[in-house]
């Protein structure tokens, strides 16, 4: 569906198009969509500010509220995102803002992110979860019949000469990096249950 929307945006010469909460742009980049998701999550964090700073609510309920009302907004549609370092920093900063408030630690306290995540008992980051979701989706597409549109699009290679300069980071590049970083092997996705278990168990080593 993601690829179909991009083709439609390009065909009708639209600058951008919003569909089911995701923003698609003509250049095919995810930066605008990621920014939109981060903004929506930040608004939700602000709306729940009284809960984060409350002394009467312990950390586990706060984490449950964060997962259901903030994280779910932020990671919607992340299976197909191509993440740049700036995108990763914005996503991580959003998560740390919620965790810092939940731990009732002010920026003036100058505590490190490691200290905050340890205090909130949150070793797995939202970026780890995004990577897991992407790898699970990748395995799902690889198991598809070759006539399915997602399988066709993931295998498609554009024709013609490449543009000068450094090539743009692609979604598949991020997938291959995650596969290598987690010690996974190509073809393991054929066993869906095993693939999903390995993806959930292994963390990046780089």
Secondary structure, DSSP 4 states (H G I P E B T S, - for coil): -HHHHHHHHHHTT-SEEEETTEEEETT--SHHHHHHHHHHHHHHHHHTHHHHT-SSS-HHHHHHHHIIIIIHHHTTTGGG----HHHHHHHHHHHHHHHHHHTT--GGG---HHHHHHHTT--S-HHHHHHHHHHHHHHHHHTS-TTSHHHHHHH----SPPPSSSPPPPHHHHHHHHHHHTT--TTGGGSHHHHHHHHHH-----
